[in-house]
Amino acid sequence: MAHDEYVIRSGERARAAQQRVHPTAHTLGVRGLLQHGHHHSGCECRSAPHAQRVKRDAMSVEKGSEMMNQISIRYHQTEVGEVILGSFLGKLCLLGFRYGKMRRAVDDRIRKGLNAEFVEQDDEILERTRQQLNEYLNGNRREFDIPLLMVGTCFQKSVWNALMKVPHGATSTYLQIAKDIGKGKAVRAVGNANRANPISIIIPCHRIIGSDGKLVGYGGGLSLKKRLLELEQSNTGLCGDQTKISQEIRL
């Protein structure tokens, strides 16, 4: 009777799928399985095709393991400056200004949270993000269609999800976001979560202003925050008229 074992293949950690694999994969490891691919439970394999299948299984496991330890990143020059983009297992986990104030802190948190390292390489998610980001900055896109992976605490994620409900062209306040998530007294904590946002623009922390109508801190700087709000309110793109902005929003 054949022996069945399973290995968790790459994907979201919270979702484990089962895949049939050679029974010595766990005990020998990937390298050992490749070296001992002609053995099965101490007995010689019955055919060369069997050994080839074992080798393919081992290489698949090794590839999946490598993907689990890599965050694909690319740098991208835009109308508002250079940004860094990062994806992990088919989802965007990072979009920030390369020289922003919180750059190192956010990057370290992403690496630690995913237990992975940055590797400069392109993929489909990063390509789609660059395209949609350019469309947004040119005034041709109001919403993004990119799968996101939020890396943070449960409280931070609740704030970021609330930010995504603030419509294009509108603004909100820290106090209102605190009320929206049922934490009316956590205004300062909401502000901290806003500043820790790892996916700028798509999670629109730039739409948050002070209760008095003034612009408040932004990782890319207040002048850039003002430009983004002008872009959304005029919807003409950053090459259009940038002089108009609602009077209640002021520096």
Residue, then its C-alpha position, 0 to 999 in steps of 0.5 A: m500500500a502506498h504511503d501518503e503524506y502531504v506538504i503545504r504548498s505556497g499561498e497565504r499562510a492562513r490557507a493551507a492546501q494539501q498536495r500529494v508528495h513523495p513520502t520521504a520529502h519531510t524526512l530527507g528534505v528537498r536536497g536529500l530527496l533529490q539525492h535519494g530520488h531512486h529510493h522509496s522507504g528503503c527500497e529501490c524504485r520500480s522505474a526511471p519515470h518514478a524517480q523523475r516524478v520524485k525529482r519534480d516534486a522536490m523541485s516544486v517544494e523547493k521553489g515554493s519555499e523560496m517564494m515564501n521567503q521573497i518579497s518582490i520589489r520594484y522602484h518606479q518613477t512617477e509624476v509625484g516622485e519615485v516609489i517602491l512597490g512590493s508584492f508577496l504571493g500574488k498580492l501587493c503588500l507595499l507601495g510607498f515613497r522611496y525617500g519617505k519619512m517612514r520608509r525604513a520603519v515600514d520596510d522593516r515591519i513588512r519584512k518581519g511580518l512576512n518573514a521574508e526579504f526584499v528581492e528586486q524582481d518584477d511580476e504581474i502584480l507589480e506591473r499592474t500596479r505601475q499601470q494603474l498608478n500611472e492611470y490614476l496620476n494622469g486623472n484616468r482612474r478613480e479606483f484600483d483593482i489590485p489584490l492587497l495584503m495588509v501587514g499590520t495589527c488588527f487595529q491598524k488593518s481596521v483603520w486601513n480598511a476604513l480609509m479605503k471607504v473614503p471616496h475619491g475626491a472626498t476627505s475625512t478626519y482622524l476623529q471620523i475614522a475613529k468613530d467609523i471603527g467604533k473607537g471614538k476615543a482612539v484618535r491618536a492611535v488612528g493617527n499612528a495607524n494612518r502614518a504606518n500605512p504601507i500601501s500609500i495612495i491605494i489605501p488613501c491616507h492622504r484623504i485624512i485631514g485635521s478636524d479644523g480643515k488643515l492638512v496634517g502630516y503625510g509620509g510624502g510631505l504636505s505639498l504632495k498631499k495637497r497635490l493628490l487632493e487637488l488631483e482627485q478633486s479636479n480629476t484632470g491629472l497632475c499635468g492639468d490645473q493644480t491651483k484649485i482645491s476646496q477652500e476648507i482644505r488649507l495648509 
